[in-house]
Amino acid sequence: MKSSLWPVWGLALSSAIAVLLACTEPPPPKAPQKKVAAASDFDPCEGSKPSWREYFGPLKGVRCEQEQFLRMADVARQLDVKCQHCHVPDPQKEDAFIYSDMTENKEKALWMHHSLMTGLRRKDGEPMKCKSCHLDKNGKPAAKFLGSPRDLAFTVEWMTTVMTRQFELADGGKLMCKSCHEGGWGTQAFNPKVIGKTVNVPRGPDADAIDPAPVPSSTAPDASANPAASAPPSASAAPTPTTPAASAAAPSAKPLATPSPTKK
């Protein structure tokens, strides 16, 4: 009896499946997906205004306005700072800045680019960037990565385990304490003040490194210092006559021209 029901059940099941398939609408065709451009295809200068002028500092080589803003935003991220860290806020406009005005931190950034950034290179072959050095003891980006006030113990540790081991002179020479500090660590000749002492730090072969930026006024050397260790005057300072001995000890250096006012 049971075996005689199999053909009936089989026929009923087949009929049900056929009806179900006939009543089911086919899925709508998929809309063509828009091709997403690869990151390498992105050109920030497409549709952008031209750059405001030719630059010789951190903005060297930018081709357009959008690229210069992206470059500075990247620098700000690497230092964990805002625009006003270097630039003067515009009192007439909200969230705007007077980029042409010189500030102490802007002078330091220009000096850094024209000296250490071009006078040193990474041993691993990676390009020199702010973040190559500006990481604090916790590995986070920081403008004053050695501490504020400066952490002497961490500074000595960083200089000996990072600075002199991961970097070398631009010409491939060995980077030593006296390459910047005039003497070895612990010696009488050691000078802890480096920023602003242009002729005492490594400087790269680039033409813009030969004409260093203005020296930060807060780091200007004492008048009693050796003329060879004196830094070039700030952009606003009047030219100071030099003696023949000073001229022979250090090449003359002219400050960068102050940027002309620009439109926002």
MARVEXZA-986632 format. One line per 8 residues: number of its first residue (from 1); their letters; for each residue x, y, z of N, C-alpha, C, O. Coordinates in Angstrom, 3 decimals. Example, Ala and Ser with C-alpha at 12.3 -4.5 7.8 and 13.67 -1.06 7.14 Angstrom:
1	as	13.190/-5.690/7.800/12.300/-4.500/7.800/13.200/-3.300/7.800/14.236/-3.319/8.465; 12.850/-2.250/7.080/13.670/-1.060/7.140/12.900/0.030/7.870/13.409/1.138/8.039;
//
This chain:
1	mksslwpv	0.834/-1.210/0.000/0.000/0.000/0.000/0.859/1.246/0.000/0.614/2.186/-0.757; 1.906/1.245/0.888/2.777/2.414/0.968/3.538/2.635/-0.320/3.709/3.766/-0.775; 3.997/1.526/-0.906/4.783/1.669/-2.136/3.942/2.218/-3.263/4.472/2.866/-4.165; 2.630/1.975/-3.234/1.778/2.481/-4.309/1.545/3.972/-4.206/1.107/4.588/-5.177; 1.833/4.596/-3.017/1.640/6.032/-2.847/2.835/6.861/-3.296/2.698/8.067/-3.500; 4.005/6.243/-3.456/5.212/7.010/-3.834/5.052/7.750/-5.147/5.442/8.915/-5.226; 4.493/7.127/-6.194/4.336/7.892/-7.454/3.432/9.107/-7.279/3.686/10.156/-7.870; 2.357/8.971/-6.455/1.434/10.089/-6.251/2.117/11.238/-5.530/2.025/12.395/-5.941;
9	wglalssa	2.823/10.887/-4.418/3.546/11.940/-3.675/4.625/12.576/-4.526/4.825/13.790/-4.468; 5.307/11.793/-5.298/6.362/12.342/-6.142/5.803/13.298/-7.175/6.391/14.346/-7.439; 4.646/12.936/-7.773/4.026/13.801/-8.778/3.555/15.097/-8.145/3.705/16.166/-8.736; 2.978/15.011/-6.929/2.480/16.202/-6.240/3.628/17.138/-5.879/3.515/18.355/-6.023; 4.731/16.564/-5.408/5.880/17.382/-5.025/6.475/18.072/-6.235/6.838/19.246/-6.164; 6.578/17.365/-7.334/7.128/17.954/-8.554/6.252/19.087/-9.051/6.750/20.122/-9.494; 4.921/18.884/-8.974/3.993/19.926/-9.423/4.115/21.172/-8.554/4.079/22.293/-9.062; 4.264/20.973/-7.210/4.386/22.112/-6.297/5.657/22.910/-6.581/5.637/24.141/-6.572;
17	iavllact	6.743/22.215/-6.827/8.009/22.895/-7.131/7.898/23.671/-8.433/8.404/24.789/-8.530; 7.246/23.098/-9.430/7.098/23.764/-10.727/6.278/25.038/-10.582/6.612/26.071/-11.164; 5.178/24.959/-9.787/4.330/26.143/-9.574/5.110/27.239/-8.843/5.020/28.419/-9.182; 5.878/26.820/-7.829/6.657/27.787/-7.061/7.677/28.494/-7.929/7.850/29.709/-7.828; 8.343/27.755/-8.769/9.337/28.362/-9.653/8.693/29.290/-10.664/9.265/30.316/-11.029; 7.510/28.930/-11.113/6.822/29.750/-12.116/6.342/31.061/-11.524/6.288/32.074/-12.221; 5.988/31.052/-10.229/5.457/32.250/-9.591/6.542/33.172/-9.044/6.275/34.333/-8.731; 7.735/32.669/-8.930/8.825/33.489/-8.382/9.420/34.364/-9.464/9.846/33.867/-10.506;
25	eppppkap	9.452/35.697/-9.218/10.009/36.624/-10.199/11.526/36.591/-10.139/12.108/36.486/-9.059; 12.150/36.680/-11.267/13.618/36.697/-11.269/14.117/37.983/-10.604/13.455/39.017/-10.702; 15.248/37.939/-9.944/15.781/39.140/-9.275/16.106/40.221/-10.299/16.529/39.923/-11.416; 15.906/41.483/-9.910/16.209/42.569/-10.855/17.698/42.588/-11.160/18.520/42.215/-10.324; 18.030/43.020/-12.348/19.455/43.072/-12.705/20.202/44.064/-11.812/19.660/45.113/-11.463; 21.438/43.738/-11.443/22.232/44.608/-10.599/22.673/45.860/-11.364/23.078/45.808/-12.526; 22.575/46.966/-10.664/23.031/48.209/-11.278/24.543/48.170/-11.438/25.248/47.670/-10.562; 25.039/48.688/-12.536/26.505/48.675/-12.727/27.198/49.478/-11.631/26.820/50.618/-11.362;
33	qkkvaaas	28.198/48.894/-11.009/28.915/49.553/-9.938/29.886/50.591/-10.489/30.602/50.359/-11.463; 29.878/51.754/-9.819/30.767/52.823/-10.243/32.199/52.473/-9.860/32.479/52.106/-8.718; 33.070/52.586/-10.797/34.464/52.263/-10.564/35.082/53.300/-9.629/35.028/54.501/-9.894; 35.658/52.829/-8.551/36.308/53.722/-7.596/37.767/53.892/-7.999/38.495/52.921/-8.207; 38.164/55.138/-8.102/39.535/55.414/-8.515/40.509/54.967/-7.438/40.254/55.126/-6.245; 41.607/54.414/-7.868/42.630/53.999/-6.922/43.273/55.222/-6.294/43.267/56.314/-6.862; 43.833/55.010/-5.096/44.455/56.134/-4.394/45.561/56.753/-5.232/45.796/57.960/-5.173; 46.244/55.911/-6.020/47.335/56.415/-6.838/46.842/57.304/-7.971/47.623/58.057/-8.554;
41	dfdpcegs	45.537/57.223/-8.292/44.973/58.037/-9.371/44.523/59.405/-8.878/44.202/60.275/-9.687; 44.495/59.609/-7.556/44.006/60.867/-7.009/45.018/61.984/-7.228/46.193/61.844/-6.890; 44.559/63.072/-7.785/45.404/64.231/-8.007/44.770/65.425/-7.301/43.757/65.944/-7.771; 45.346/65.875/-6.180/44.745/66.986/-5.439/44.710/68.282/-6.233/43.951/69.193/-5.900; 45.503/68.372/-7.255/45.576/69.613/-8.026/44.524/69.685/-9.138/44.388/70.710/-9.805; 43.790/68.602/-9.329/42.752/68.629/-10.362/41.621/69.564/-9.923/40.926/69.283/-8.947; 41.443/70.655/-10.632/40.417/71.638/-10.305/40.823/72.620/-9.223/40.013/73.454/-8.819; 42.054/72.544/-8.744/42.509/73.425/-7.671/43.127/74.702/-8.236/43.572/74.735/-9.383;
49	kpswreyf	43.149/75.745/-7.419/43.843/76.975/-7.785/45.347/76.734/-7.713/45.787/75.814/-7.023; 46.131/77.531/-8.402/47.591/77.358/-8.317/48.102/77.722/-6.931/47.424/78.421/-6.178; 49.296/77.250/-6.597/49.888/77.605/-5.302/50.133/79.105/-5.264/50.247/79.754/-6.303; 50.212/79.641/-4.069/50.296/81.089/-3.907/51.616/81.653/-4.396/51.678/82.774/-4.899; 52.660/80.876/-4.245/53.981/81.312/-4.711/54.908/80.108/-4.715/54.476/78.995/-4.415; 56.168/80.312/-5.049/57.145/79.235/-4.979/57.675/79.156/-3.551/57.995/80.178/-2.944; 57.764/77.940/-3.016/58.184/77.756/-1.633/59.523/77.016/-1.573/59.866/76.248/-2.471; 60.271/77.267/-0.490/61.561/76.626/-0.316/61.697/75.954/1.049/62.771/75.472/1.407;
57	gplkgvrc	60.605/75.927/1.806/60.610/75.291/3.116/59.820/73.997/3.084/59.924/73.233/2.124; 59.035/73.740/4.114/58.233/72.511/4.154/57.266/72.376/2.976/56.842/71.267/2.648; 56.915/73.494/2.338/55.992/73.442/1.202/56.716/73.355/-0.137/56.097/73.514/-1.189; 57.989/73.111/-0.103/58.758/73.039/-1.341/58.178/71.981/-2.279/57.941/70.840/-1.882; 57.955/72.382/-3.523/57.494/71.431/-4.526/55.994/71.324/-4.694/55.534/70.611/-5.586; 55.201/72.016/-3.858/53.740/71.923/-4.027/53.351/72.546/-5.358/53.947/73.530/-5.796; 52.343/71.960/-5.996/51.949/72.410/-7.331/50.701/73.271/-7.350/50.437/73.969/-8.329; 49.924/73.222/-6.258/48.653/73.934/-6.267/48.244/74.280/-4.838/48.874/73.847/-3.874;
65	eqeqflrm	47.177/75.071/-4.722/46.706/75.510/-3.413/46.245/74.335/-2.560/46.557/74.265/-1.371; 45.500/73.408/-3.169/44.995/72.266/-2.407/46.139/71.409/-1.877/46.071/70.899/-0.759; 47.174/71.255/-2.667/48.303/70.437/-2.247/49.056/71.098/-1.095/49.549/70.408/-0.203; 49.149/72.441/-1.105/49.845/73.094/-0.010/49.063/72.982/1.299/49.664/72.859/2.366; 47.719/73.022/1.229/46.920/72.838/2.434/47.030/71.394/2.944/47.108/71.168/4.151; 47.038/70.435/2.040/47.179/69.038/2.448/48.547/68.786/3.068/48.662/68.034/4.035; 49.578/69.409/2.517/50.925/69.248/3.053/51.005/69.789/4.482/51.555/69.139/5.371; 50.450/70.984/4.692/50.508/71.572/6.025/49.632/70.804/7.018/49.977/70.703/8.196;
73	advarqld	48.507/70.264/6.554/47.659/69.458/7.434/48.408/68.204/7.881/48.260/67.761/9.020; 49.206/67.638/6.986/49.994/66.459/7.328/51.070/66.806/8.352/51.316/66.036/9.281; 51.713/67.964/8.185/52.706/68.416/9.163/52.056/68.614/10.533/52.609/68.209/11.555; 50.871/69.245/10.541/50.172/69.490/11.804/49.835/68.169/12.510/49.940/68.073/13.733; 49.432/67.161/11.743/49.123/65.851/12.343/50.383/65.207/12.932/50.341/64.601/14.002; 51.487/65.347/12.225/52.727/64.726/12.701/53.253/65.384/13.967/53.983/64.760/14.738; 52.886/66.641/14.185/53.332/67.357/15.385/52.238/67.457/16.440/52.485/67.922/17.553; 51.029/67.020/16.092/49.867/67.121/16.986/49.629/68.571/17.402/49.514/68.878/18.589;
81	vkcqhchv	49.557/69.452/16.414/49.317/70.872/16.672/48.216/71.369/15.739/47.821/70.682/14.797; 47.731/72.579/16.022/46.754/73.243/15.169/47.467/74.304/14.336/48.647/74.585/14.544; 46.738/74.884/13.397/47.328/75.882/12.503/47.944/77.044/13.282/48.996/77.562/12.910; 47.278/77.448/14.367/47.751/78.608/15.118/49.054/78.340/15.868/49.616/79.259/16.463; 49.536/77.124/15.852/50.836/76.841/16.451/51.934/77.619/15.731/52.914/78.037/16.346; 51.762/77.807/14.432/52.754/78.544/13.643/52.207/79.837/13.037/52.965/80.773/12.784; 50.897/79.892/12.805/50.326/81.008/12.053/49.494/81.942/12.929/48.906/81.529/13.928; 49.464/83.208/12.525/48.746/84.243/13.268/47.279/84.240/12.859/46.981/84.374/11.672;
89	pdpqkeda	46.355/84.090/13.805/44.924/84.143/13.466/44.547/85.504/12.882/45.051/86.541/13.314; 43.669/85.480/11.913/43.189/86.723/11.295/42.056/87.282/12.156/41.016/86.638/12.289; 42.236/88.469/12.745/41.183/89.014/13.622/39.924/89.410/12.863/38.873/89.617/13.469; 40.023/89.516/11.547/38.874/89.935/10.747/38.031/88.764/10.251/36.883/88.954/9.848; 38.593/87.552/10.279/37.882/86.401/9.731/38.010/85.217/10.674/39.072/84.963/11.243; 36.920/84.511/10.824/36.921/83.336/11.681/37.591/82.165/10.968/37.378/81.956/9.773; 38.391/81.414/11.694/39.096/80.253/11.141/39.964/80.627/9.941/40.105/79.840/9.005; 40.538/81.814/9.968/41.446/82.249/8.917/42.744/82.722/9.562/42.771/83.066/10.743;
97	fiysdmte	43.817/82.736/8.776/45.122/83.074/9.319/45.873/84.004/8.377/45.644/84.014/7.168; 46.770/84.781/8.959/47.644/85.648/8.163/48.932/84.856/7.946/49.877/84.968/8.727; 48.960/84.072/6.903/50.042/83.123/6.689/51.378/83.796/6.421/52.427/83.204/6.673; 51.358/85.024/5.917/52.619/85.685/5.574/53.377/86.189/6.792/54.581/86.428/6.696; 52.716/86.359/7.936/53.392/86.859/9.133/54.331/85.800/9.707/53.996/84.617/9.772; 55.510/86.252/10.119/56.473/85.338/10.726/56.203/85.215/12.223/55.886/86.203/12.885; 56.328/84.006/12.748/56.184/83.752/14.181/57.386/82.930/14.642/58.141/82.401/13.826; 57.549/82.833/15.941/58.690/82.089/16.480/58.646/80.621/16.058/59.669/80.068/15.653;
105	nkekalwm	57.482/79.987/16.146/57.393/78.573/15.775/57.540/78.366/14.273/58.054/77.338/13.834; 57.093/79.334/13.488/57.268/79.239/12.040/58.751/79.341/11.690/59.234/78.634/10.806; 59.471/80.222/12.383/60.918/80.337/12.173/61.615/79.030/12.506/62.516/78.599/11.786; 61.195/78.395/13.604/61.803/77.127/13.989/61.553/76.059/12.936/62.444/75.276/12.609; 60.328/76.032/12.407/59.994/75.030/11.386/60.822/75.241/10.125/61.310/74.278/9.532; 60.983/76.494/9.715/61.794/76.797/8.534/63.257/76.448/8.780/63.920/75.868/7.920; 63.752/76.806/9.956/65.143/76.481/10.290/65.353/74.976/10.277/66.355/74.487/9.755; 64.404/74.239/10.853/64.516/72.786/10.912/64.582/72.187/9.507/65.352/71.261/9.251;
113	hhslmtgl	63.770/72.721/8.608/63.762/72.202/7.238/65.094/72.474/6.542/65.606/71.620/5.819; 65.645/73.645/6.757/66.857/74.036/6.053/68.135/73.496/6.692/69.230/73.707/6.170; 67.998/72.813/7.800/69.192/72.269/8.447/69.058/70.758/8.627/69.491/69.996/7.762; 68.472/70.320/9.726/68.441/68.898/10.049/67.655/68.062/9.043/68.039/66.930/8.748; 66.564/68.604/8.516/65.741/67.826/7.581/66.479/67.537/6.280/66.206/66.531/5.626; 67.408/68.405/5.901/68.167/68.198/4.667/69.603/67.779/4.942/70.292/67.295/4.044; 70.059/67.962/6.186/71.432/67.600/6.522/71.575/66.182/7.027/72.686/65.660/7.121; 70.448/65.548/7.355/70.464/64.166/7.821/69.617/63.296/6.892/68.851/63.799/6.070;
121	rrkdgepm	69.771/62.008/7.040/68.907/61.072/6.326/68.718/59.836/7.192/69.545/59.525/8.050; 67.619/59.143/6.951/67.319/57.933/7.717/68.121/56.765/7.154/68.284/56.636/5.941; 68.615/55.920/8.047/69.401/54.776/7.602/68.556/53.741/6.868/69.069/52.977/6.051; 67.241/53.721/7.169/66.381/52.731/6.521/65.932/53.164/5.133/65.208/52.432/4.458; 66.358/54.353/4.702/66.032/54.812/3.359/64.708/55.528/3.231/64.397/56.055/2.163; 63.917/55.563/4.294/62.637/56.258/4.239/62.871/57.770/4.204/63.881/58.249/4.721; 61.949/58.525/3.598/62.128/59.971/3.524/62.062/60.625/4.892/61.377/60.137/5.791; 62.770/61.722/5.044/62.759/62.469/6.298/61.440/63.215/6.437/61.029/63.942/5.532;
129	kckschld	60.784/63.032/7.569/59.545/63.735/7.879/59.580/64.185/9.333/60.445/63.769/10.104; 58.637/65.033/9.694/58.571/65.495/11.087/58.470/64.309/12.041/59.129/64.279/13.080; 57.641/63.338/11.679/57.412/62.201/12.563/58.615/61.272/12.650/58.616/60.342/13.456; 59.633/61.507/11.841/60.858/60.715/11.971/61.469/60.906/13.349/62.130/60.008/13.871; 61.248/62.078/13.940/61.762/62.370/15.286/60.655/62.674/16.291/60.752/62.287/17.456; 59.623/63.352/15.859/58.641/63.922/16.786/57.619/62.913/17.301/56.424/63.017/17.026; 58.117/61.938/18.051/57.268/60.979/18.758/57.729/60.968/20.212/58.911/60.761/20.484; 56.810/61.188/21.144/57.197/61.263/22.545/57.482/59.877/23.116/57.451/58.885/22.388;
137	kngkpaak	57.757/59.809/24.400/58.132/58.541/25.029/57.024/57.497/24.971/57.274/56.309/25.172; 55.792/57.943/24.693/54.668/57.012/24.547/54.372/56.688/23.094/53.393/56.007/22.786; 55.225/57.179/22.200/55.044/56.901/20.781/53.988/57.752/20.114/53.535/57.432/19.015; 53.587/58.842/20.769/52.566/59.719/20.208/53.207/60.966/19.613/54.229/61.432/20.116; 52.613/61.521/18.533/53.185/62.717/17.919/53.157/63.899/18.886/52.194/64.082/19.631; 54.216/64.691/18.864/54.308/65.844/19.766/55.329/66.823/19.224/56.405/66.426/18.777; 54.993/68.105/19.263/55.937/69.128/18.824/57.158/69.124/19.743/58.292/69.092/19.266; 56.932/69.155/21.055/58.017/69.082/22.030/58.105/67.652/22.536/57.710/67.344/23.661;
145	flgsprdl	58.632/66.787/21.680/58.599/65.356/21.958/59.581/64.938/23.054/59.470/63.833/23.586; 60.535/65.798/23.398/61.476/65.485/24.465/60.983/65.960/25.826/61.707/65.893/26.819; 59.745/66.439/25.859/59.139/66.870/27.109/59.125/68.373/27.260/59.989/69.069/26.726; 58.149/68.872/27.984/58.044/70.306/28.258/57.600/70.488/29.709/56.418/70.329/30.014; 58.538/70.822/30.613/59.964/71.071/30.354/60.692/69.806/29.921/60.213/68.692/30.131; 61.850/69.999/29.316/62.571/68.875/28.738/62.955/67.840/29.792/63.455/68.163/30.870; 62.700/66.586/29.436/63.047/65.450/30.287/64.479/65.045/29.944/64.718/64.405/28.920; 65.425/65.415/30.795/66.837/65.200/30.480/67.165/63.719/30.308/67.878/63.345/29.377;
153	aftvewmt	66.649/62.879/31.199/66.948/61.443/31.115/66.431/60.864/29.800/67.140/60.114/29.128; 65.203/61.209/29.435/64.642/60.705/28.179/65.395/61.294/26.988/65.605/60.604/25.990; 65.800/62.554/27.081/66.538/63.191/25.990/67.843/62.458/25.712/68.156/62.160/24.560; 68.602/62.169/26.758/69.873/61.454/26.587/69.623/60.062/26.015/70.347/59.610/25.128; 68.592/59.382/26.528/68.256/58.044/26.022/67.881/58.100/24.548/68.326/57.266/23.758; 67.057/59.087/24.173/66.603/59.193/22.782/67.766/59.533/21.851/67.884/58.969/20.763; 68.614/60.448/22.282/69.748/60.846/21.434/70.694/59.677/21.179/71.223/59.535/20.076; 70.910/58.840/22.192/71.870/57.746/22.059/71.284/56.484/21.429/72.006/55.717/20.792;
161	tvmtrqfe	69.982/56.265/21.601/69.384/55.032/21.069/68.604/55.240/19.777/68.362/54.284/19.041; 68.211/56.473/19.495/67.440/56.750/18.280/68.207/57.660/17.327/68.482/57.286/16.187; 68.548/58.850/17.796/69.148/59.849/16.911/70.424/59.345/16.241/70.541/59.394/15.016; 71.367/58.869/17.025/72.655/58.478/16.458/72.660/57.074/15.857/73.632/56.684/15.209; 71.581/56.308/16.065/71.530/54.947/15.517/70.636/54.831/14.284/70.882/54.001/13.410; 69.607/55.660/14.219/68.674/55.556/13.102/68.916/56.592/12.008/68.316/56.523/10.935; 69.806/57.562/12.288/70.072/58.615/11.315/71.563/58.695/11.018/72.398/58.251/11.807; 71.875/59.270/9.868/73.254/59.515/9.481/73.317/60.825/8.712/72.282/61.381/8.347;
169	ladggklm	74.518/61.318/8.465/74.658/62.546/7.705/74.164/62.335/6.279/74.152/61.209/5.782; 73.761/63.408/5.629/73.196/63.302/4.283/74.182/62.692/3.301/73.781/62.079/2.312; 75.481/62.860/3.575/76.491/62.289/2.673/76.868/60.863/3.062/77.785/60.280/2.483; 76.159/60.300/4.045/76.442/58.936/4.471/77.401/58.834/5.629/77.676/57.732/6.102; 77.922/59.963/6.105/78.851/59.944/7.221/78.162/59.611/8.535/76.938/59.683/8.642; 78.958/59.247/9.529/78.421/58.856/10.839/77.954/60.088/11.597/78.665/61.091/11.667; 76.764/60.008/12.161/76.218/61.091/12.975/76.699/60.915/14.407/76.487/59.865/15.013; 77.343/61.937/14.946/77.887/61.883/16.294/77.368/63.071/17.096/76.811/64.011/16.529;
177	ckschegg	77.550/63.029/18.403/77.091/64.135/19.254/77.671/65.462/18.773/76.959/66.462/18.677; 78.969/65.463/18.472/79.634/66.703/18.090/79.214/67.201/16.706/79.564/68.314/16.316; 78.454/66.370/15.953/77.960/66.825/14.658/77.029/68.018/14.824/76.914/68.853/13.926; 76.363/68.097/15.980/75.458/69.210/16.262/75.876/70.001/17.505/75.680/71.214/17.566; 76.446/69.316/18.484/76.682/69.924/19.797/78.107/70.417/20.006/78.477/70.786/21.121; 78.907/70.427/18.951/80.271/70.965/18.974/81.262/70.098/19.727/82.464/70.196/19.480; 80.806/69.266/20.622/81.685/68.395/21.386/80.950/67.145/21.819/79.725/67.081/21.713; 81.668/66.160/22.300/81.054/64.919/22.741/80.287/65.096/24.033/80.558/66.014/24.808;
185	wgtqafnp	79.312/64.200/24.267/78.504/64.261/25.488/79.400/64.110/26.711/80.221/63.197/26.792; 79.223/65.030/27.666/80.016/64.982/28.890/81.308/65.760/28.828/81.990/65.894/29.844; 81.670/66.282/27.653/82.898/67.065/27.541/82.603/68.544/27.759/81.449/68.970/27.714; 83.645/69.313/27.994/83.478/70.739/28.233/82.998/71.453/26.982/82.343/72.492/27.067; 83.321/70.898/25.819/82.944/71.539/24.557/81.478/71.300/24.191/80.953/71.949/23.287; 80.820/70.379/24.883/79.428/70.047/24.542/78.520/71.251/24.770/78.525/71.853/25.844; 77.740/71.591/23.744/76.796/72.711/23.813/75.386/72.161/23.654/75.047/71.675/22.575; 74.549/72.218/24.692/73.200/71.637/24.594/72.270/72.409/23.673/71.265/71.864/23.217;
193	kvigktvn	72.588/73.677/23.389/71.727/74.490/22.531/72.047/74.224/21.069/73.173/74.446/20.625; 71.064/73.751/20.326/71.274/73.416/18.918/70.406/74.263/17.996/70.897/74.798/17.002; 69.131/74.388/18.313/68.211/75.097/17.421/68.661/76.543/17.230/68.843/77.284/18.196; 68.835/76.923/15.989/69.274/78.279/15.663/70.744/78.378/15.356/71.178/79.363/14.759; 71.539/77.377/15.750/72.975/77.422/15.486/73.246/76.771/14.133/73.727/75.640/14.054; 72.929/77.500/13.088/72.927/76.952/11.732/74.266/76.370/11.310/74.314/75.279/10.743; 75.353/77.083/11.578/76.641/76.631/11.056/77.205/75.451/11.834/78.207/74.870/11.417; 76.594/75.084/12.944/77.107/73.980/13.745/76.342/72.683/13.529/76.717/71.659/14.101;
201	vprgpdad	75.299/72.690/12.735/74.516/71.477/12.526/74.667/71.015/11.083/74.999/71.818/10.212; 74.430/69.735/10.819/74.517/69.241/9.442/73.549/69.974/8.532/72.416/70.264/8.915; 74.001/70.266/7.337/73.160/70.934/6.344/73.309/70.193/5.029/74.420/69.848/4.627; 72.200/69.951/4.366/72.206/69.137/3.173/72.730/69.835/1.943/73.047/71.024/1.978; 72.822/69.088/0.847/73.363/69.628/-0.398/72.377/70.475/-1.194/72.759/71.124/-2.168; 71.093/70.472/-0.777/70.112/71.253/-1.517/70.457/72.729/-1.482/71.009/73.225/-0.499; 70.132/73.424/-2.552/70.419/74.854/-2.627/69.702/75.620/-1.528/70.241/76.585/-0.986; 68.476/75.189/-1.194/67.735/75.913/-0.168/68.315/75.675/1.222/68.045/76.447/2.142;
209	aidpapvp	69.116/74.608/1.389/69.733/74.375/2.690/70.945/75.276/2.888/71.383/75.495/4.018; 71.488/75.801/1.786/72.656/76.675/1.891/72.239/78.061/2.353/73.023/78.766/2.989; 71.019/78.456/2.041/70.485/79.736/2.495/69.464/79.461/3.582/68.272/79.366/3.287; 69.892/79.332/4.825/68.980/78.920/5.892/67.933/79.959/6.211/68.073/81.138/5.886; 66.898/79.501/6.845/65.799/80.373/7.245/66.227/81.242/8.417/67.257/80.980/9.038; 65.447/82.273/8.725/65.765/83.118/9.884/65.870/82.291/11.154/65.179/81.284/11.311; 66.731/82.718/12.046/66.940/81.999/13.298/65.907/82.425/14.327/65.662/83.621/14.484; 65.295/81.481/15.031/64.342/81.857/16.085/64.987/82.801/17.080/66.066/82.512/17.598;
217	sstapdas	64.343/83.927/17.356/64.920/84.940/18.229/65.157/84.416/19.638/66.091/84.847/20.314; 64.315/83.485/20.083/64.438/82.979/21.454/65.631/82.060/21.619/66.018/81.740/22.743; 66.224/81.628/20.504/67.354/80.709/20.593/68.630/81.338/20.069/69.613/80.635/19.835; 68.631/82.654/19.879/69.829/83.321/19.382/70.965/83.142/20.375/70.737/83.216/21.583; 72.202/82.905/19.890/73.331/82.669/20.786/73.749/83.926/21.516/73.407/85.034/21.103; 74.491/83.757/22.607/74.994/84.893/23.353/75.989/85.674/22.513/76.649/85.122/21.634; 76.087/86.986/22.801/77.010/87.832/22.049/78.446/87.431/22.305/79.324/87.702/21.486; 78.696/86.787/23.437/80.061/86.404/23.778/80.485/85.096/23.141/81.624/84.659/23.300;
225	anpaasap	79.555/84.464/22.412/79.873/83.171/21.817/80.872/83.333/20.690/81.048/84.422/20.145; 81.516/82.245/20.355/82.437/82.243/19.225/81.702/82.681/17.970/80.611/82.176/17.707; 82.257/83.606/17.177/81.558/84.054/15.964/81.191/82.909/15.051/80.175/82.965/14.359; 82.011/81.863/15.042/81.707/80.733/14.163/80.448/80.027/14.588/79.813/79.353/13.777; 80.067/80.167/15.859/78.863/79.500/16.348/77.657/80.398/16.285/76.557/79.979/16.645; 77.836/81.637/15.831/76.718/82.557/15.761/75.813/82.192/14.619/76.265/81.702/13.585; 74.522/82.432/14.806/73.540/82.105/13.782/73.221/83.343/12.983/73.462/84.449/13.466; 72.677/83.207/11.752/72.310/84.361/10.954/71.203/85.142/11.611/70.443/84.566/12.388;
233	psasaapt	71.069/86.445/11.336/70.057/87.284/11.969/68.666/86.877/11.561/68.467/86.235/10.530; 67.690/87.260/12.390/66.302/86.976/12.059/65.872/87.857/10.911/66.571/88.800/10.541; 64.710/87.546/10.343/64.247/88.251/9.159/64.043/89.730/9.435/64.223/90.548/8.533; 63.668/90.101/10.674/63.372/91.480/10.995/64.585/92.242/11.513/64.512/93.453/11.720; 65.697/91.547/11.725/66.866/92.197/12.291/67.670/92.902/11.224/67.692/92.475/10.070; 68.331/93.980/11.604/69.179/94.699/10.667/70.463/93.923/10.466/70.905/93.235/11.385; 71.095/94.010/9.269/72.338/93.280/9.029/73.404/93.693/10.028/73.534/94.878/10.335; 74.165/92.742/10.539/75.220/93.005/11.496/76.565/92.809/10.835/76.816/91.740/10.278;
241	pttpaasa	77.438/93.797/10.876/78.761/93.634/10.251/79.497/92.478/10.897/79.380/92.243/12.100; 80.253/91.762/10.090/81.025/90.643/10.602/82.499/90.920/10.395/82.888/91.616/9.457; 83.304/90.375/11.271/84.746/90.535/11.142/85.261/89.532/10.140/84.585/88.537/9.877; 86.450/89.754/9.559/86.999/88.788/8.606/87.105/87.399/9.210/86.872/86.402/8.527; 87.464/87.329/10.523/87.597/86.006/11.150/86.281/85.278/11.172/86.230/84.074/10.921; 85.190/86.005/11.473/83.873/85.366/11.505/83.471/84.924/10.122/82.886/83.854/9.953; 83.783/85.744/9.117/83.413/85.382/7.757/84.157/84.153/7.312/83.615/83.325/6.580; 85.407/84.023/7.749/86.187/82.862/7.336/85.725/81.614/8.059/85.794/80.512/7.515;
249	aapsakpl	85.253/81.786/9.287/84.862/80.615/10.070/83.527/80.069/9.661/83.293/78.868/9.797; 82.640/80.900/9.166/81.293/80.433/8.814/80.829/81.114/7.544/81.015/82.323/7.401; 80.227/80.376/6.606/79.716/80.984/5.379/78.574/81.922/5.695/77.764/81.663/6.585; 78.519/83.020/4.952/77.428/83.964/5.169/76.131/83.330/4.737/76.113/82.518/3.812; 75.064/83.683/5.381/73.762/83.084/5.078/72.721/84.167/5.066/72.624/84.953/6.008; 71.938/84.221/4.007/70.893/85.223/3.914/69.559/84.588/4.257/69.301/83.456/3.849; 68.705/85.283/4.994/67.405/84.717/5.374/66.480/84.629/4.187/66.637/85.352/3.203; 65.521/83.744/4.285/64.516/83.641/3.238/63.714/84.920/3.168/63.510/85.594/4.177;
257	atpsptkk	63.265/85.247/1.981/62.412/86.419/1.833/61.075/86.171/2.513/60.509/85.082/2.416; 60.580/87.181/3.196/59.292/87.031/3.857/58.197/86.919/2.807/58.159/87.739/1.890; 57.299/85.930/2.902/56.253/85.743/1.897/55.411/87.013/1.732/55.126/87.721/2.698; 55.033/87.272/0.512/54.163/88.404/0.255/52.757/88.078/0.708/52.376/86.908/0.729; 51.962/89.096/1.077/50.566/88.826/1.525/49.803/88.041/0.482/49.965/88.270/-0.717; 48.999/87.147/0.914/48.273/86.295/-0.013/46.784/86.329/0.286/46.347/86.651/1.391; 46.034/85.985/-0.735/44.599/85.902/-0.561/44.221/84.594/0.079/44.861/83.573/-0.173; 43.202/84.601/0.896/42.747/83.360/1.547/41.896/82.575/0.577/41.409/81.497/0.916;
//
